[in-house]
Amino acid sequence: MKYLRPQITACLTVILSISGFQLTSIASEKDTYSMLETPKDVNSVPSDAEATASGLASRVLTAGTGSESPAAADTVTVHYSGWTTDGNLFDSSVERGEPTSFPLNRVIKGWTEGLQLMVVGEKRRFWIPADLAYGENPGGGRPGGLLVFDVELLGIEKAPEPPKVPEDVAATPASAEVRESGLASRKLSDGTGSTHPTKADTVTVHYSGWTTDGEMFDSSVMRGSPASFGLGQVIPGWTEGVQLMVEGEKRRFWIPAKLAYGENPQGGAPAGTLVFDVELIKIGR
């Protein structure tokens, strides 16, 4: 549930804050990382590294056995170790003895871009500039400045095909029902239930969300896993709209900015009117 809660930020798309990346605690336990050798070229980008237009630099350490590279929406499984340029090892799945998996579009920009250059079995060293990592002076115990990662790509899980952009995403159609609040919706398919959820209920849904220019910014369908949440803990447009539904129903919502994140939200949340396709799977009380 990347964007449904009003207080959520874009951390899932710009930092390694998913499960397994506990940088604050890892950094405080650096003494346990005594077995990995610090790369000799950790201090700066070497002349034999390949640089992209974004400033990301990398060098292949071991050629891969695969022939296909991951896409940004795919889930990858990797082993990795990360150093600051003074040679401090701040995180390592290798030291933990367990690889980690994550959707490639939910980590720092340098990882999203860099792993798309790799194939399964490949090992590559990345020099990730601050603007593609955590910045120069990040908080929360995260490392600042240029970061160096050794990454081995172990596996790729292809993302499902994205839902088609709604044909009426650009503006509320005449066939939509518009409520006093400004929330508009149109039923896409009938449900099998007879009870509507209340604000106090927990609901389980599948959903996809677009801006009015057709850009998808979030989708449980793409993740392959429905989302569950308290209906009183999400943006007002969701709280109001899902109460119109019954289990099994699919509905499209046009949620004005005042019922979503506003016209100029912080933290990377999408701005303006948002369009959601929602399937109500279950109501929990």
C-alpha positions in Angstrom: 0.0 0.0 0.0 2.4 2.6 -1.2 0.2 5.7 -1.4 -3.1 5.0 0.3 -2.2 6.2 3.8 -2.1 10.0 4.0 1.1 10.0 6.1 3.1 7.7 3.8 6.1 9.0 1.9 7.9 7.9 -1.2 10.5 6.0 0.8 9.8 2.8 -1.0 10.8 4.3 -4.3 13.9 6.2 -3.3 15.6 4.4 -0.5 16.5 0.8 0.5 13.9 0.8 3.3 12.2 -2.5 2.4 12.4 -5.6 4.5 15.9 -6.6 5.1 17.5 -3.2 4.8 17.8 -1.9 8.3 20.6 0.5 7.8 20.6 2.2 11.2 21.1 -1.1 13.1 23.5 -2.5 10.5 25.7 0.6 10.6 25.9 0.3 14.4 27.1 -3.3 14.1 29.9 -2.7 11.6 32.4 -4.6 13.8 30.6 -7.8 12.8 31.6 -7.2 9.2 35.2 -8.2 9.5 35.3 -11.0 6.8 34.6 -9.0 3.6 37.6 -7.3 2.0 37.1 -3.6 1.2 37.4 -3.0 -2.6 40.7 -1.3 -3.5 38.8 1.2 -5.7 36.2 2.1 -3.1 37.5 5.7 -2.7 36.5 7.0 -6.1 35.3 5.9 -9.5 38.1 4.2 -11.5 38.9 5.0 -15.1 37.8 1.6 -16.3 34.2 2.0 -15.0 31.4 2.5 -17.4 29.3 5.6 -16.6 25.7 6.3 -17.6 24.1 9.7 -18.3 22.7 9.8 -14.8 26.2 9.6 -13.3 25.9 5.9 -12.2 29.2 4.1 -12.7 29.8 0.3 -12.7 32.2 -2.4 -13.7 31.5 -6.1 -14.3 33.3 -8.3 -11.8 32.0 -11.7 -13.1 30.1 -12.3 -16.3 26.6 -13.7 -15.9 25.1 -16.9 -17.2 21.7 -15.4 -18.1 20.6 -13.6 -21.2 17.8 -11.4 -19.9 17.9 -8.3 -17.7 15.3 -7.3 -15.2 12.8 -4.5 -15.9 12.0 -1.8 -13.3 8.8 -3.5 -12.2 10.4 -7.0 -11.8 11.4 -8.5 -8.4 15.0 -9.4 -8.1 17.0 -11.6 -5.7 20.5 -10.5 -5.0 23.5 -10.8 -2.7 25.2 -7.4 -2.1 27.6 -5.5 0.1 27.8 -1.7 0.4 30.6 0.6 1.5 31.1 4.3 1.9 34.1 5.8 0.2 36.1 5.7 3.5 35.9 1.9 3.4 33.1 1.5 6.0 30.9 -1.5 5.2 27.4 -0.4 6.2 25.3 -3.3 4.9 25.8 -6.8 3.5 23.5 -9.7 2.7 26.7 -11.7 2.2 27.7 -11.3 5.8 24.2 -12.2 6.9 24.4 -15.3 4.8 21.0 -14.7 3.2 20.1 -13.1 -0.2 17.4 -10.5 -0.3 14.5 -10.0 -2.8 12.7 -6.8 -3.6 10.8 -5.1 -6.4 13.4 -3.2 -8.4 11.3 0.0 -8.6 11.1 0.4 -4.8 14.7 1.0 -4.0 17.2 3.8 -4.5 17.5 5.2 -8.0 21.0 3.8 -8.5 19.8 0.3 -7.8 16.8 0.6 -10.0 18.9 1.8 -12.9 21.9 -0.3 -12.2 20.4 -3.8 -11.9 18.7 -3.4 -15.2 22.2 -3.5 -16.7 22.8 -7.0 -15.3 21.9 -10.6 -16.1 21.4 -13.5 -13.8 24.8 -14.8 -12.4 26.5 -11.5 -13.0 28.5 -9.7 -10.3 29.0 -6.0 -10.7 30.4 -3.1 -8.7 28.5 0.1 -8.6 29.6 3.6 -7.7 26.3 5.4 -6.9 26.4 9.2 -6.6 24.6 10.8 -3.7 21.7 12.0 -5.8 20.9 8.4 -6.9 21.3 7.1 -3.3 20.4 8.9 0.0 21.9 12.3 -0.6 24.8 14.0 1.0 23.4 14.3 4.5 20.6 11.8 5.0 19.0 11.1 8.4 17.9 7.9 10.1 21.4 6.4 10.1 21.6 6.1 6.3 25.0 6.5 4.7 25.6 9.8 2.8 27.6 10.7 -0.3 28.9 8.4 -3.0 28.2 4.7 -2.1 29.9 1.6 -3.5 28.0 -1.7 -3.9 29.1 -5.1 -5.0 25.9 -6.9 -6.3 25.3 -10.4 -7.6 22.1 -10.9 -9.4 20.7 -14.4 -8.4 17.2 -14.4 -9.9 14.5 -12.4 -11.7 10.8 -12.7 -11.1 8.9 -11.0 -13.9 6.2 -8.6 -13.0 2.7 -9.3 -14.2 1.4 -7.3 -17.2 0.2 -3.9 -16.0 -3.5 -3.2 -16.2 -4.5 -1.1 -19.2 -4.8 2.6 -18.7 -8.6 3.4 -18.4 -10.0 5.0 -21.5 -11.7 7.7 -19.4 -8.6 8.4 -17.2 -8.3 12.1 -18.4 -11.6 13.4 -17.0 -14.7 12.3 -15.2 -17.1 10.8 -17.7 -20.8 11.8 -17.9 -21.7 8.2 -16.9 -20.0 8.6 -13.5 -22.0 9.3 -10.3 -20.7 12.4 -8.6 -21.2 12.9 -4.9 -21.5 16.1 -2.9 -17.9 15.8 -1.8 -16.7 15.8 -5.4 -15.9 12.1 -5.4 -17.0 10.4 -8.7 -17.3 6.7 -9.4 -18.6 4.2 -11.9 -19.3 0.6 -11.2 -17.3 -1.7 -13.5 -18.8 -5.0 -12.3 -21.4 -6.1 -9.7 -20.4 -7.7 -6.5 -21.6 -10.9 -4.8 -22.0 -9.4 -1.3 -24.8 -7.5 0.2 -23.1 -5.6 3.0 -21.1 -2.4 2.7 -18.1 -1.7 4.8 -18.0 1.1 7.4 -15.2 3.5 8.2 -14.3 1.3 11.2 -13.9 -1.9 9.1 -10.8 -3.4 7.6 -11.0 -4.2 3.9 -9.0 -6.3 1.5 -8.8 -5.0 -2.1 -6.9 -5.2 -5.3 -6.4 -1.8 -6.9 -4.5 0.3 -9.5 -4.0 4.0 -9.5 -3.3 6.5 -12.3 -2.8 10.2 -12.7 -5.0 11.9 -15.3 -2.2 11.8 -17.8 -2.3 8.0 -17.7 0.7 7.3 -15.5 0.3 4.4 -13.2 1.8 5.2 -9.8 0.7 2.3 -7.7 -0.9 -1.2 -8.2 -1.5 -4.2 -5.9 -2.2 -6.1 -9.1 1.3 -5.5 -10.3 2.6 -6.7 -7.0 0.5 -9.8 -7.2 -0.8 -9.4 -3.7 -4.0 -7.7 -2.4 -3.8 -4.9 0.2 -5.6 -4.8 3.5 -6.1 -1.7 5.6 -8.4 0.1 8.0 -10.8 2.1 5.9 -10.5 5.0 8.3 -6.7 5.2 7.8 -6.5 6.1 4.1 -7.1 9.1 2.0 -10.6 10.6 2.3 -11.6 9.6 -1.2 -10.9 5.9 -0.4 -12.7 6.1 3.0 -15.8 7.5 1.3 -15.7 5.5 -1.9 -15.1 2.0 -0.7 -18.1 2.3 1.6 -20.2 2.4 -1.6 -19.1 -1.1 -2.5 -19.9 -4.7 -1.6 -17.7 -7.7 -1.7 -16.8 -8.8 -5.2 -17.6 -5.4 -6.7 -15.2 -3.5 -9.0 -15.5 0.2 -9.3 -13.6 3.1 -10.8 -13.0 6.3 -8.8 -12.1 9.8 -9.8 -10.8 11.3 -6.6 -10.3 15.1 -6.6 -7.1 16.5 -5.1 -8.8 17.7 -1.9 -9.8 14.0 -1.2 -6.4 12.6 -2.1 -3.0 14.2 -1.6 -3.6 17.8 -2.8 -2.2 19.7 -5.7 1.4 19.9 -4.4 2.0 17.0 -2.1 5.2 16.2 -0.3 7.2 13.0 -0.3 6.6 12.0 -3.9 2.9 11.3 -3.5 0.9 11.9 -6.8 -0.8 15.2 -7.2 -4.2 16.4 -8.5 -7.1 14.2 -9.4 -6.4 10.5 -9.2 -8.1 7.6 -10.9 -8.4 4.2 -9.1 -9.8 0.9 -10.2 -10.7 -1.0 -7.0 -12.0 -4.5 -6.4 -13.4 -5.1 -2.9 -12.3 -8.7 -2.0 -13.2 -8.9 1.6 -14.7 -6.9 4.5 -13.3 -7.6 8.0 -14.9 -6.5 11.2 
